[in-house]
Amino acid sequence: MTALVIAEHDNASLKAATLNTVTAAAACGADVHVLVAGENAAAAAQAAARIVGVTKVLHADGASLKDGLAENLAAQVLALAGNYSHILFPATASGKNAAPRVAAKLDVAQISDITRVVSPDTFERPIYAGNAIATVQSLDAVKVVTVRGTGFDAAAATGGSAAVETVAAVADSGKSSFVGRELSKSDRPELTAAKIIVSGGRALGSSEKFQEVLTPLADKLGAAIGASRAAVDAGYAANDLQVGQTGKIVAPQLYIACGISGAIQHLAGMKDSKVIVAINKDEEAPIFSVADYGLVADLFVAVPELVKAL
């Protein structure tokens, strides 16, 4: 058996989710190959070759693959699919965009958002906002899988020495075209890769208070800032800061929840965090059921005091 991991990258470097997906592929008991599809992405291909556990890197380089359009990426994967028993994508926006196209074209079921590999044909995935775990077995000849990064440790990024093989890039499908991309720029760590996250909820009351209270704590800890859906919907924080079932799934070393009640949708996005600290004046708040440390206090008093203590 051989598994193909579809690398996520920016044509210069690999995204962290690729490393978690390699770990999942290795757990399938297969040799692990990585596809780096892009334009002028030799640096990303070399980075993939250094990942421990990878035995071969396939480098497809062409203008049609520059911007990661799902139609072209799926076509590139399909051109190689006949050689593989497993095709694994990170369960990111990009992976979720391309994987269903590959599964449909291969006429197989997609196995989504896995968090554990039981055996080469059996996987675990969360359902009902993470309140139940489904065990799914696939009898398809090719398993098309998306991997939840928080469910697997990252493979070591250095220490491997895989061969890099060049493969022909597919032609542009002509079905879509890249228009533009707006990237948010921040000195803070990216939310899904951060080791420490400070999150705020609707209890903060305003966008100004959200920044005034959380920013000093995040600065002290070198943390990323997150938000509950309620805070995002109220306009206190930007959409890309939302943590939860309909936002980003995170699993940092430390998650500090300030003024977040702990709705089930939010818990689904952060309950795999290694240590959870909750600050809320409502002692009955559901967030305390998953917290390792809970402080029943007014966050407008407690958080500034915590900043001073640090």
C-alpha positions in Angstrom: 0.0 0.0 0.0 1.1 3.5 -0.8 -0.5 6.7 0.5 -0.4 10.1 -1.3 -0.5 13.2 0.9 -1.5 16.4 -0.9 0.7 19.1 0.5 -0.6 22.5 1.4 1.9 25.3 0.7 2.3 28.8 -0.6 4.8 27.8 -3.3 7.7 28.7 -1.0 7.0 26.7 2.2 4.8 24.0 3.6 1.8 24.7 5.8 1.8 23.0 9.2 -1.3 20.9 8.4 0.8 18.9 5.9 2.9 17.5 8.7 -0.1 16.3 10.6 -1.5 14.7 7.4 1.8 12.8 6.9 1.5 11.3 10.4 -2.0 10.1 9.5 -0.8 8.6 6.3 2.0 6.7 8.0 -0.6 5.4 10.5 -2.4 3.7 7.6 0.6 1.3 7.4 1.6 2.6 3.9 4.6 4.1 2.2 4.1 7.9 2.2 4.4 10.0 -0.9 3.7 13.7 -1.0 2.4 15.7 -3.9 3.6 19.3 -4.1 1.6 21.0 -6.9 2.3 24.6 -7.6 4.4 27.0 -9.7 8.0 27.6 -8.8 7.4 25.5 -5.8 10.8 23.8 -5.7 11.5 25.1 -2.2 8.3 23.6 -0.9 9.1 20.3 -2.6 12.5 20.2 -0.9 10.9 20.9 2.4 8.5 18.0 1.9 11.5 15.7 1.1 13.0 16.5 4.5 9.8 15.4 6.4 10.5 12.2 8.4 8.5 9.3 7.1 8.1 10.5 3.6 9.7 8.1 1.0 9.0 10.1 -2.2 8.0 13.6 -3.2 6.1 14.2 -6.5 6.7 17.8 -7.8 4.2 19.1 -10.3 5.1 22.6 -11.5 3.0 24.7 -13.8 1.1 27.9 -14.2 -2.2 26.1 -13.8 -1.3 25.1 -10.3 0.0 28.4 -9.1 -3.0 29.5 -7.1 -4.3 26.1 -5.9 -7.6 26.2 -7.8 -9.6 23.2 -6.8 -10.4 22.1 -10.3 -6.8 22.0 -11.4 -5.5 20.5 -8.2 -8.1 17.7 -8.3 -7.2 17.0 -11.9 -3.5 16.7 -10.9 -4.4 14.3 -8.1 -6.6 12.2 -10.4 -3.7 11.9 -12.9 -1.7 10.1 -10.2 -4.5 8.4 -8.3 -4.1 5.0 -9.9 -0.9 4.3 -8.0 -2.3 4.8 -4.5 -4.5 3.1 -1.9 -5.0 6.2 0.1 -5.2 9.9 -0.9 -5.1 12.2 2.1 -5.8 16.0 2.2 -5.5 18.3 5.3 -9.0 19.2 6.5 -8.5 22.8 5.7 -10.4 25.2 3.4 -8.1 24.1 0.5 -8.3 20.4 1.3 -12.1 20.4 1.7 -12.4 22.2 -1.6 -10.4 19.6 -3.7 -11.0 16.3 -1.9 -14.7 15.9 -2.8 -13.9 16.5 -6.4 -11.3 13.7 -6.3 -13.7 11.3 -4.5 -16.5 12.0 -6.9 -14.4 11.4 -10.0 -13.1 8.2 -8.5 -16.7 7.2 -7.6 -15.7 6.5 -4.0 -16.9 7.8 -0.6 -15.0 10.5 1.0 -14.0 9.9 4.6 -14.0 13.4 6.2 -12.2 14.9 9.2 -10.6 11.8 10.6 -9.0 12.0 14.1 -7.6 8.5 14.3 -6.6 5.6 12.1 -7.8 2.3 13.5 -6.6 0.2 10.5 -5.9 0.9 6.8 -9.6 0.8 6.1 -11.1 2.0 9.4 -11.1 5.5 10.8 -12.6 7.5 13.6 -14.2 10.9 13.0 -16.2 13.3 15.3 -19.9 13.8 14.7 -22.6 15.8 16.5 -20.2 18.7 17.2 -17.7 16.3 18.7 -20.1 14.8 21.2 -19.8 11.4 19.6 -17.1 9.6 17.6 -18.1 7.5 14.6 -16.0 4.6 13.5 -16.1 4.4 9.7 -14.9 1.5 7.5 -14.4 1.9 3.8 -14.3 -1.0 1.3 -13.4 1.3 -1.6 -10.2 0.4 -3.5 -9.0 4.0 -2.9 -9.6 5.8 0.3 -10.0 9.6 -0.1 -9.6 11.1 3.4 -9.4 14.6 4.9 -7.4 14.8 8.1 -8.2 17.0 11.1 -4.8 18.3 12.1 -5.5 18.5 15.8 -6.1 14.7 15.9 -2.5 13.9 14.9 1.0 15.0 16.0 3.0 16.8 13.4 5.7 14.7 11.7 9.2 15.9 12.2 9.9 18.6 9.5 13.6 17.7 9.2 15.6 14.5 9.2 14.1 12.8 6.2 15.8 12.4 2.8 13.1 11.5 0.3 13.7 11.6 -3.5 12.0 14.3 -5.4 10.5 13.2 -8.7 9.1 15.7 -11.3 5.7 14.9 -12.8 3.9 16.6 -15.6 1.6 19.4 -14.6 -2.0 19.2 -15.9 -3.4 21.8 -18.3 -5.7 24.5 -17.0 -9.2 23.2 -16.8 -10.6 26.6 -17.8 -13.5 26.1 -15.4 -12.3 28.8 -13.0 -9.8 31.6 -12.7 -7.9 33.3 -9.9 -9.1 36.9 -9.4 -7.4 38.0 -6.1 -6.7 37.2 -2.5 -6.9 39.4 0.6 -4.6 38.2 3.3 -4.8 39.4 6.8 -1.4 40.4 8.2 -0.5 40.1 11.8 2.6 39.9 14.0 0.8 37.2 16.0 1.0 33.5 15.4 -1.6 32.0 13.0 -4.5 30.8 15.0 -4.5 27.1 14.0 -0.7 26.8 14.5 -0.4 28.9 17.8 0.8 27.2 20.9 -1.1 29.7 23.1 -4.5 31.2 22.3 -6.4 33.9 24.2 -10.1 33.9 23.2 -12.9 36.3 24.1 -16.6 36.1 24.0 -19.7 38.3 23.9 -19.2 39.2 27.5 -16.5 41.7 26.5 -19.3 44.0 25.3 -17.6 45.9 22.4 -14.8 45.8 19.9 -12.9 48.3 21.9 -13.1 46.3 25.1 -12.2 43.1 23.2 -8.9 44.7 22.1 -8.3 46.6 25.4 -8.7 43.5 27.6 -7.3 40.7 25.5 -4.4 42.4 23.6 -2.1 43.0 26.7 -2.6 39.4 27.8 -1.9 38.0 24.3 1.2 40.3 24.1 2.6 39.0 27.4 2.1 35.4 26.4 3.1 35.7 22.7 -0.4 34.3 22.0 -2.8 34.3 19.1 -6.2 35.9 19.7 -9.4 34.0 19.1 -13.1 34.6 19.5 -16.4 32.9 20.0 -19.0 33.0 17.2 -21.1 35.3 19.4 -18.3 37.8 19.6 -17.7 37.6 15.9 -21.4 38.0 15.1 -21.6 41.0 17.4 -18.7 42.6 15.4 -16.2 42.5 18.3 -13.7 40.4 16.3 -12.9 39.5 12.7 -14.3 36.4 11.1 -10.9 34.8 10.7 -10.5 34.8 14.5 -13.6 32.6 15.1 -12.9 29.3 17.0 -15.5 26.6 16.9 -17.5 24.2 14.8 -18.2 26.8 12.1 -14.8 28.5 12.6 -11.3 27.1 13.2 -10.5 23.9 15.0 -7.5 24.5 17.4 -5.5 22.4 19.9 -2.9 24.7 21.4 -0.8 23.9 24.5 -2.7 26.6 26.4 -6.2 28.0 25.7 -7.5 30.9 27.8 -11.2 31.5 27.4 -12.3 35.0 28.7 -16.0 35.6 29.0 -17.0 32.6 26.9 -19.9 30.6 28.2 -19.0 27.5 26.3 -21.7 26.7 23.7 -21.4 23.3 22.3 -20.3 24.7 18.9 -17.4 26.6 20.5 -16.3 23.6 22.6 -16.1 21.5 19.4 -13.4 23.7 18.2 -11.1 23.9 21.2 -11.7 21.1 23.7 -8.6 19.2 22.4 -6.4 21.9 23.8 -3.8 20.5 26.2 -4.6 23.0 29.0 -7.8 25.1 29.2 -8.2 28.1 31.5 -11.7 29.6 31.8 -12.5 33.0 33.2 -16.2 33.7 33.6 -18.4 35.3 36.3 -21.1 32.7 35.8 -20.1 29.6 37.8 -22.6 27.5 35.9 -21.1 28.3 32.5 -20.6 25.1 30.4 -17.0 26.1 29.7 -16.0 25.0 33.2 -17.0 21.4 32.3 -14.0 21.2 30.0 -11.6 23.6 31.7 -8.5 22.4 33.6 -8.5 25.6 35.6 -11.5 27.8 36.2 -11.7 31.2 37.7 -15.2 32.6 38.6 -14.5 36.3 38.4 -15.3 39.5 36.5 -12.9 39.3 33.5 -12.5 43.1 33.4 -10.8 42.8 36.8 -9.2 39.3 36.5 -7.5 39.7 33.2 -5.7 43.0 33.9 -4.6 41.5 37.2 -3.3 38.5 35.4 -1.4 40.7 33.0 0.2 42.6 36.0 1.2 39.3 37.6 2.9 38.1 34.4 
